[in-house]
Structures are given as C-alpha cells and as structure tokens.
Amino acid sequence: MAATEHDPHNLRELAATVVLGYRIARRQEKGKPTRALENRAERIRAEAQAREDARADARRKQHDK
C-alpha cells in the first residue's frame, strides 16, 4: 500500500530510503564511496514505480471494461 496516493513507495520503502539517505550523507562526510548505497536506493525507487505503474494499468483496464 502506498504511503500517499501521489507516492508509489510504501512505508517500508520510505523508511529504507530515509535510512539509506542518512548513511549516504554520513559516508560522504567521511569521504567514503557511496555508489552501492545510491544504487540500492535507486532500485527501491524503480521497483516502487514499476509496481505503481502496473497497478495503474490494471485500474485503467478494469475501468475500460
């Protein structure tokens, strides 16, 4: 279930993204690489968007019947 009707992320994904953002910021402060964490956050975003797009398509198809 999406956190809001305008956001494709569910609460678990929002929490994970916030934690990853915090970890990325901390690593950047220390001058350490952040690519892996950024990739993980991007995967979460892409999966949430794909899931929401699939749901929107299903709703459109159901509405067109």
C-alpha positions, 0 to 999 in steps of 0.5 A: 500500500502506498504511503500517499496516493501521489507516492508509489513507495510504501512505508517500508520503502520510505523508511529504507530510503530515509535510512539509506539517505542518512548513511549516504550523507554520513559516508560522504562526510567521511569521504567514503564511496557511496555508489552501492548505497545510491544504487540500492536506493535507486532500485527501491525507487524503480521497483516502487514505480514499476509496481505503481505503474502496473497497478495503474494499468490494471485500474485503467483496464478494469475501468475500460471494461 
